[in-house]
Amino acid sequence: MHSLIHRLPAAACLMALLGCSSPGGYENMANPDVLPSKGAAELWLRFLTATKVGTVPVDAVPVLPLTRAGLDALDPAANHVIRLGHSSHLLK
């Protein structure tokens, strides 16, 4: 059992190295479920000219006030994710 524990990290390293042995470096495996993509020009044209549908929320977006006291009241032993804005998050 003891020798098996010492061999596991070596086996994991070997598998990682074998997985990255393509000539051009690391490559993801092809996903058979992905449909062929359109060309960049066609995508940009659609993005710039197509009618936007479903871009406005149906219901009001819930917004709660954030205060220092509210942050201090969070359990310090737990993990918290507080969304501050479009792409801003506070991890506490």
ABEGO torsion letter per residue (X at the ends): XAAAAAAAAAAAAAAAAAAAABAAEBBBBBBAABBBBBBAAAAAAAAAABBBBGABBABBBBBBBBBAAAAAABBAABBBBBBABAABBBBX
